[in-house]
Amino acid sequence: MNNKAKQILQKADVDKLPSLPHVLLQLLDICHAESLSFSELTSILRQDPALFARIYSVCDYDHCQTETTAETAESSIERALEQLGINTIKSIAVTAAVQQFFSRTSLERTDFLKQHWYHSLYCAEVAESLARLSSYSDPEEAYTAGLMHDIGQLILEQAFPEKYTLAFAQLSEDDFFHDLEHDEFDTTHQEVGAELLKNHGASSFVCDAVHYHHEAVDLILDTHPLVKIINLANTLTSSYFDSEDQQVFDAADQLLNIKQPVILELLEKAQKKVDAAAASLEITITQDGIDGETAKQQNAADELKQVQLAEQVRNIALLDGIHQHLSRAEISPESRPQALLHIISQYTGILFGVSDCILFLYDAAGDVVHAVAGSHQPAQLSDIRIPLTAGRSMVTDALLEKQPLHTFAADQQEDESDDTSPSEVDLESLSIIDRQLIGITGQQGMICLPLTMNNAAIGTLILGTDQAQYSSLWKQLPLLTRFVNEIAHTLSTNKLSSKTDNIDETETRLLEQRIREVLHEVRNPLSIMNNYLGILSYKLEDDKPAQEDVQTIKAEIERITHILNRLTEKEEVTDETTLIDINAIIADLTHVFQTSLFAAKNIQISLDLDERINSLQSNANALKQIYTNLIKNAVEALPANGQIMVYTQDYVNVDGREHIELCVADDGPGIETDILPKLFSPIETTKGGDHAGLGLTIVKNLVNELQGSISCRSSDKGTSFHILLPK
């Protein structure tokens, strides 16, 4: 490897490689959505070489590039994201946006980045198709190598911004391209890219594929298949490719035994996919020979994206300041709502020029929202309590509908077809309480912003505005939404903490001591069991089925130990979600239960698991606990020779969102009608023994943590529990 490439990489900063503002804007929108879509996040990161490089620069490349099979739908980027976690990914997105904002934004550079993005994605798609057609063992690896094959160009552009962008960005990537690079920089983008991937633990085959993607066909005839795939993919997707050039198709036949008609078909399909991705990101690729007016329009569109990115960076900075202020504020339990309202009022004034705001908080006990009186507001305001019922007030309607509402007539210039436009409500149709609230603000009308956290109601923030302010504020709705999300998070956290403020310290210490004593006694036999399992595993070295059983039991002991450890934590611990195989978890646990639960009563169990389910972003430990409790509950309720039926189902649509359903049913005597209304409360049951009825309470709480729902159907012919988990 060229020493010059190593020297350049020593000075390069992978975390500052440029991405298009078009890509970063969409990435930020996804990251700051109330319900983050992991699939959308994966899709956008999988399309951008610079972001892809950032991901792999902070994770274990070798771990992420594990072997893929036909049965494995999980891609390398998905494994990387799973390893990093959502918070780290958000940090990468925000950092990339801020760095891009402060970097050079010339039109020449933007055009260079667009061309690089398009060619890299096109090459990746073609490489993956070539890999599948040639029966290469890892098509995902081919996609990765194709996406990253020109990453060295971004490194060189970063190291030599003036020279590289101006001298090379306008050149067609012909046979002399890398020769010119070598003459100017004493290295090539192939060498730099290969060295970068090598430094991050990529396999030698991936590095070689990047290194030799410009070599002549006769020089790579005997190389690893991945080298041939990337070399051919680069040729087919380069600007100098001519569909009339028979030599290219002869090369495809010689290298991979793929004929011309097949090549032309896969190129067409790949180009359509890339064009669709570009359209979704509003990326226009400059074509040779376009007129001056079209070029001017494209430049204006690119400049607009830069402006929008600047606004996003501004919003990020402002909201980070709010977060820091709220998190550092020393607020006593007695004055908490009023103090938070004071801080909120300060920031609504700074950010939006609105000083008149009213805060309503949700009271679950009475199912009402109640007003919080600020220091400059009448104390009697706190006497207002509105039932959380549709149609009573715009305050409650906004919270129930989980969308902003306002009292102003639509702006005549607004697009009436815009689905994001709020519900129109004129003053004459308002309830008396809403008119009172407007009167308290002293303004012409109000905007009601719902405060929710994980779909749970927190309250409503009212902004008193006039017509002119409303028009301005509504254009800033994304910033408003993120602003109230920050408030909702703070209020939710403070509510949780306030619950513990009134607990007697002595009582708390005694309880904690008792918990530790009990846990100590429980951990001892668990440790002994774990040690015996280790000895048993050693003795059963050649018995593969028995080894699998031992490992499953060990995993369950570790899970139980994890649950016990959480009990000693003073603060609630939220486990990171990962991509899990729900069917595999159910099958493994059911196998364990065959001897531990079912055998004594000769319980028969049948599984009907939907094979369409690939993976689910969820908490594996929580899901195991849910399933274990439901199975134990069914076994306890069943007589001898009873039956349990378990099924999973994909693509269950509820309220326009897809879910995965898990059902555990039995043919037992059913649940008594007087117990059903209190089924998920910790009550005494009729099962006998020392069963305290806590299992279903735990299940309900865990399902809520996973943002799912649970329901029960019961009759004298049996009972079934249905769990819906959002995808």
ZIRA-V405580 format. One record per helix or strand of 3 or more residues. SS is the DSSP state (helix for helix, strand for strand). FROM is the first residue (numbers start at 1). TO is the last residue. Records with the same first field share a line. If there is no record, write none. Layout:
SS=FROM-TO ; FROM-TO
This chain:
helix=3-11 ; 14-16 ; 21-31 ; 38-45 ; 49-57 ; 61-64 ; 76-84 ; 86-102 ; 107-133 ; 139-148 ; 151-159 ; 161-168 ; 177-185 ; 189-199 ; 204-211 ; 217-219 ; 225-237 ; 246-256 ; 260-280 ; 292-328 ; 336-352 ; 379-383 ; 394-401 ; 427-429 ; 432-441 ; 467-475 ; 477-501 ; 505-539 ; 544-567 ; 582-601 ; 620-637 ; 673-676 ; 695-705
strand=357-363 ; 368-372 ; 385-387 ; 445-453 ; 456-465 ; 578-580 ; 604-608 ; 616-618 ; 643-654 ; 657-666 ; 709-715 ; 718-726
